[in-house]
Amino acid sequence: MSRGRPPKPAGLKLIDGNTRKLGRRRFAEEIAAEPVPRRGFPDCPAHLTGNAAEGWRRLTESLSAMGMDAYVDAMAIQGAAELYGRAMDADVVLADKGVTMEIPVVAKGEVVGYFTKTRPEESISRRSWTLYRQYAADLAANVVSRSRLAVAKTKRPSSDIDDAIFGT
């Protein structure tokens, strides 16, 4: 596993400018060498049903509207949609039956009391939402990860001489 920051996407490198001082031609070659994924998404997988299919639809529509529809992201979206569906199903059970349940304590064939136990759906919900947030961050499907991508202005050449020499 590599250490340090993850590499910047080509779009951010262009916006930030040549921070590594590579030289204009080498910088342009580095940007051009970054792979460009095929646009669009496949149809919703047949095994995704109910809330998971709804999660797939929401994610693909939102990412397409932001211009971030890459065919290669389909498996990550499928994982996020499955986690969304699992979390929502667990949340429905929790809303209906509550977070805790009463378990009878039986001694010699008679109920002598009850003890309270947390429903397993609560753990399923918590874990599924945690994993979904990780997928959403990778897909830029949450506010924080999108704000890292949003940069308002591009850098301009520092002088008129740059315009004359490099034609930018």
Short mmCIF file of the C-alpha atoms (twelve columns), coordinates in Angstrom:
data_MODEL
# 
_entry.id   MODEL 
# 
loop_
_atom_site.group_PDB 
_atom_site.id 
_atom_site.type_symbol 
_atom_site.label_atom_id 
_atom_site.label_alt_id 
_atom_site.label_comp_id 
_atom_site.label_asym_id 
_atom_site.label_seq_id 
_atom_site.Cartn_x 
_atom_site.Cartn_y 
_atom_site.Cartn_z 
_atom_site.pdbx_PDB_model_num 
ATOM 1   C CA . MET A 1   0.000   0.000   0.000   1 
ATOM 2   C CA . SER A 2   1.420   3.384   -0.985  1 
ATOM 3   C CA . ARG A 3   1.733   6.203   1.491   1 
ATOM 4   C CA . GLY A 4   0.967   9.858   1.122   1 
ATOM 5   C CA . ARG A 5   -1.743  11.740  -0.659  1 
ATOM 6   C CA . PRO A 6   -3.692  10.133  -3.487  1 
ATOM 7   C CA . PRO A 7   -2.811  11.457  -6.949  1 
ATOM 8   C CA . LYS A 8   -4.709  14.478  -8.256  1 
ATOM 9   C CA . PRO A 9   -7.072  14.075  -11.208 1 
ATOM 10  C CA . ALA A 10  -5.995  15.735  -14.457 1 
ATOM 11  C CA . GLY A 11  -8.716  18.385  -14.186 1 
ATOM 12  C CA . LEU A 12  -7.397  19.594  -10.847 1 
ATOM 13  C CA . LYS A 13  -3.823  19.562  -12.127 1 
ATOM 14  C CA . LEU A 14  -4.886  21.841  -14.970 1 
ATOM 15  C CA . ILE A 15  -6.700  24.204  -12.626 1 
ATOM 16  C CA . ASP A 16  -3.854  24.332  -10.104 1 
ATOM 17  C CA . GLY A 17  -1.265  24.805  -12.820 1 
ATOM 18  C CA . ASN A 18  2.235   23.421  -13.117 1 
ATOM 19  C CA . THR A 19  3.021   23.265  -9.396  1 
ATOM 20  C CA . ARG A 20  5.813   20.702  -9.858  1 
ATOM 21  C CA . LYS A 21  7.609   22.969  -12.359 1 
ATOM 22  C CA . LEU A 22  7.840   20.202  -14.955 1 
ATOM 23  C CA . GLY A 23  8.031   22.450  -17.976 1 
ATOM 24  C CA . ARG A 24  5.053   23.216  -20.166 1 
ATOM 25  C CA . ARG A 25  5.505   20.402  -22.695 1 
ATOM 26  C CA . ARG A 26  6.132   17.709  -20.067 1 
ATOM 27  C CA . PHE A 27  3.197   19.000  -17.996 1 
ATOM 28  C CA . ALA A 28  0.917   18.853  -21.056 1 
ATOM 29  C CA . GLU A 29  2.138   15.298  -21.834 1 
ATOM 30  C CA . GLU A 30  1.393   14.211  -18.261 1 
ATOM 31  C CA . ILE A 31  -2.132  15.612  -18.484 1 
ATOM 32  C CA . ALA A 32  -2.728  14.013  -21.903 1 
ATOM 33  C CA . ALA A 33  -1.455  10.621  -20.665 1 
ATOM 34  C CA . GLU A 34  -4.160  10.298  -18.015 1 
ATOM 35  C CA . PRO A 35  -6.763  7.729   -19.123 1 
ATOM 36  C CA . VAL A 36  -10.235 8.946   -20.039 1 
ATOM 37  C CA . PRO A 37  -13.034 6.524   -19.074 1 
ATOM 38  C CA . ARG A 38  -15.987 5.692   -21.308 1 
ATOM 39  C CA . ARG A 39  -19.012 7.873   -20.482 1 
ATOM 40  C CA . GLY A 40  -22.386 6.558   -19.337 1 
ATOM 41  C CA . PHE A 41  -23.606 3.810   -17.024 1 
ATOM 42  C CA . PRO A 42  -24.909 0.314   -17.726 1 
ATOM 43  C CA . ASP A 43  -28.492 -0.574  -16.861 1 
ATOM 44  C CA . CYS A 44  -29.279 -1.353  -13.230 1 
ATOM 45  C CA . PRO A 45  -28.160 -4.924  -12.416 1 
ATOM 46  C CA . ALA A 46  -31.095 -7.340  -12.238 1 
ATOM 47  C CA . HIS A 47  -30.248 -8.540  -8.716  1 
ATOM 48  C CA . LEU A 48  -30.669 -5.034  -7.260  1 
ATOM 49  C CA . THR A 49  -34.253 -4.711  -6.115  1 
ATOM 50  C CA . GLY A 50  -36.266 -2.427  -3.865  1 
ATOM 51  C CA . ASN A 51  -34.198 0.160   -2.015  1 
ATOM 52  C CA . ALA A 52  -30.964 -1.003  -3.666  1 
ATOM 53  C CA . ALA A 53  -32.405 -0.367  -7.150  1 
ATOM 54  C CA . GLU A 54  -33.620 3.039   -5.949  1 
ATOM 55  C CA . GLY A 55  -30.096 3.773   -4.665  1 
ATOM 56  C CA . TRP A 56  -28.648 2.812   -8.073  1 
ATOM 57  C CA . ARG A 57  -31.107 5.103   -9.854  1 
ATOM 58  C CA . ARG A 58  -30.405 8.049   -7.546  1 
ATOM 59  C CA . LEU A 59  -26.625 7.695   -7.753  1 
ATOM 60  C CA . THR A 60  -26.469 7.276   -11.523 1 
ATOM 61  C CA . GLU A 61  -28.849 10.191  -12.154 1 
ATOM 62  C CA . SER A 62  -26.946 12.478  -9.791  1 
ATOM 63  C CA . LEU A 63  -23.508 11.577  -11.135 1 
ATOM 64  C CA . SER A 64  -24.741 11.953  -14.731 1 
ATOM 65  C CA . ALA A 65  -26.178 15.389  -13.952 1 
ATOM 66  C CA . MET A 66  -22.767 16.449  -12.582 1 
ATOM 67  C CA . GLY A 67  -21.010 15.137  -15.697 1 
ATOM 68  C CA . MET A 68  -19.280 12.404  -13.704 1 
ATOM 69  C CA . ASP A 69  -20.751 9.406   -15.491 1 
ATOM 70  C CA . ALA A 70  -17.974 6.904   -16.072 1 
ATOM 71  C CA . TYR A 71  -18.811 3.347   -17.117 1 
ATOM 72  C CA . VAL A 72  -15.903 2.034   -15.073 1 
ATOM 73  C CA . ASP A 73  -17.548 3.264   -11.840 1 
ATOM 74  C CA . ALA A 74  -20.472 0.840   -12.259 1 
ATOM 75  C CA . MET A 75  -19.125 -1.724  -9.767  1 
ATOM 76  C CA . ALA A 76  -18.511 0.924   -7.117  1 
ATOM 77  C CA . ILE A 77  -22.016 2.294   -7.681  1 
ATOM 78  C CA . GLN A 78  -23.389 -1.235  -7.394  1 
ATOM 79  C CA . GLY A 79  -21.626 -1.663  -4.038  1 
ATOM 80  C CA . ALA A 80  -22.912 1.686   -2.805  1 
ATOM 81  C CA . ALA A 81  -26.444 0.851   -3.976  1 
ATOM 82  C CA . GLU A 82  -26.378 -2.536  -2.196  1 
ATOM 83  C CA . LEU A 83  -25.214 -0.865  1.022   1 
ATOM 84  C CA . TYR A 84  -27.875 1.823   0.675   1 
ATOM 85  C CA . GLY A 85  -30.553 -0.846  0.196   1 
ATOM 86  C CA . ARG A 86  -29.317 -2.873  3.168   1 
ATOM 87  C CA . ALA A 87  -29.217 0.203   5.415   1 
ATOM 88  C CA . MET A 88  -32.687 1.332   4.366   1 
ATOM 89  C CA . ASP A 89  -34.174 -2.140  4.887   1 
ATOM 90  C CA . ALA A 90  -32.661 -2.274  8.383   1 
ATOM 91  C CA . ASP A 91  -33.905 1.248   9.141   1 
ATOM 92  C CA . VAL A 92  -37.452 0.254   8.144   1 
ATOM 93  C CA . VAL A 93  -37.357 -2.652  10.621  1 
ATOM 94  C CA . LEU A 94  -35.963 -0.368  13.341  1 
ATOM 95  C CA . ALA A 95  -38.667 2.227   12.719  1 
ATOM 96  C CA . ASP A 96  -41.338 -0.467  12.891  1 
ATOM 97  C CA . LYS A 97  -40.104 -2.567  15.825  1 
ATOM 98  C CA . GLY A 98  -37.766 -0.227  17.703  1 
ATOM 99  C CA . VAL A 99  -34.044 -0.383  18.418  1 
ATOM 100 C CA . THR A 100 -34.295 -2.856  21.298  1 
ATOM 101 C CA . MET A 101 -36.154 -6.084  21.908  1 
ATOM 102 C CA . GLU A 102 -37.203 -7.904  25.055  1 
ATOM 103 C CA . ILE A 103 -35.883 -11.460 25.457  1 
ATOM 104 C CA . PRO A 104 -37.645 -13.665 28.030  1 
ATOM 105 C CA . VAL A 105 -35.522 -15.320 30.719  1 
ATOM 106 C CA . VAL A 106 -36.777 -18.858 31.321  1 
ATOM 107 C CA . ALA A 107 -35.899 -20.912 34.399  1 
ATOM 108 C CA . LYS A 108 -37.389 -24.365 35.027  1 
ATOM 109 C CA . GLY A 109 -39.923 -23.876 32.258  1 
ATOM 110 C CA . GLU A 110 -41.221 -20.561 33.561  1 
ATOM 111 C CA . VAL A 111 -40.583 -17.000 32.445  1 
ATOM 112 C CA . VAL A 112 -38.865 -15.290 35.372  1 
ATOM 113 C CA . GLY A 113 -38.058 -12.000 33.692  1 
ATOM 114 C CA . TYR A 114 -36.918 -10.198 30.591  1 
ATOM 115 C CA . PHE A 115 -33.690 -8.623  29.443  1 
ATOM 116 C CA . THR A 116 -33.302 -5.948  26.811  1 
ATOM 117 C CA . LYS A 117 -31.110 -6.536  23.780  1 
ATOM 118 C CA . THR A 118 -30.267 -4.317  20.818  1 
ATOM 119 C CA . ARG A 119 -31.756 -5.543  17.563  1 
ATOM 120 C CA . PRO A 120 -29.253 -6.919  15.012  1 
ATOM 121 C CA . GLU A 121 -30.716 -4.535  12.421  1 
ATOM 122 C CA . GLU A 122 -29.224 -1.614  14.363  1 
ATOM 123 C CA . SER A 123 -25.714 -2.960  13.832  1 
ATOM 124 C CA . ILE A 124 -26.476 -3.740  10.182  1 
ATOM 125 C CA . SER A 125 -27.771 -0.199  9.646   1 
ATOM 126 C CA . ARG A 126 -24.812 1.485   11.336  1 
ATOM 127 C CA . ARG A 127 -22.208 -0.575  9.459   1 
ATOM 128 C CA . SER A 128 -23.987 -0.224  6.099   1 
ATOM 129 C CA . TRP A 129 -24.238 3.572   6.417   1 
ATOM 130 C CA . THR A 130 -20.558 3.782   7.403   1 
ATOM 131 C CA . LEU A 131 -19.490 1.773   4.348   1 
ATOM 132 C CA . TYR A 132 -21.896 3.707   2.110   1 
ATOM 133 C CA . ARG A 133 -20.276 6.984   3.185   1 
ATOM 134 C CA . GLN A 134 -16.885 5.585   2.146   1 
ATOM 135 C CA . TYR A 135 -18.233 4.610   -1.290  1 
ATOM 136 C CA . ALA A 136 -19.938 7.992   -1.638  1 
ATOM 137 C CA . ALA A 137 -16.669 9.782   -0.891  1 
ATOM 138 C CA . ASP A 138 -14.879 7.753   -3.568  1 
ATOM 139 C CA . LEU A 139 -17.632 8.524   -6.087  1 
ATOM 140 C CA . ALA A 140 -17.808 12.235  -5.140  1 
ATOM 141 C CA . ALA A 141 -21.420 11.621  -4.154  1 
ATOM 142 C CA . ASN A 142 -21.303 13.646  -0.940  1 
ATOM 143 C CA . VAL A 143 -20.819 17.319  -0.154  1 
ATOM 144 C CA . VAL A 144 -17.270 17.115  1.192   1 
ATOM 145 C CA . SER A 145 -15.795 15.147  -1.699  1 
ATOM 146 C CA . ARG A 146 -17.525 17.401  -4.264  1 
ATOM 147 C CA . SER A 147 -16.197 20.520  -2.554  1 
ATOM 148 C CA . ARG A 148 -12.672 19.196  -3.066  1 
ATOM 149 C CA . LEU A 149 -13.345 18.984  -6.793  1 
ATOM 150 C CA . ALA A 150 -14.975 22.384  -7.139  1 
ATOM 151 C CA . VAL A 151 -12.418 25.055  -7.900  1 
ATOM 152 C CA . ALA A 152 -13.797 28.357  -9.125  1 
ATOM 153 C CA . LYS A 153 -11.117 29.927  -11.290 1 
ATOM 154 C CA . THR A 154 -8.277  28.804  -13.489 1 
ATOM 155 C CA . LYS A 155 -4.776  30.219  -13.377 1 
ATOM 156 C CA . ARG A 156 -3.816  32.664  -16.064 1 
ATOM 157 C CA . PRO A 157 -0.327  33.352  -17.412 1 
ATOM 158 C CA . SER A 158 1.600   35.734  -15.218 1 
ATOM 159 C CA . SER A 159 2.440   38.242  -17.916 1 
ATOM 160 C CA . ASP A 160 1.962   39.342  -21.503 1 
ATOM 161 C CA . ILE A 161 5.356   37.849  -22.335 1 
ATOM 162 C CA . ASP A 162 3.995   34.373  -21.581 1 
ATOM 163 C CA . ASP A 163 1.127   35.036  -24.004 1 
ATOM 164 C CA . ALA A 164 3.548   36.118  -26.718 1 
ATOM 165 C CA . ILE A 165 5.967   33.202  -26.245 1 
ATOM 166 C CA . PHE A 166 3.637   30.322  -25.460 1 
ATOM 167 C CA . GLY A 167 0.419   31.507  -27.104 1 
ATOM 168 C CA . THR A 168 -1.804  30.715  -24.130 1 
# 
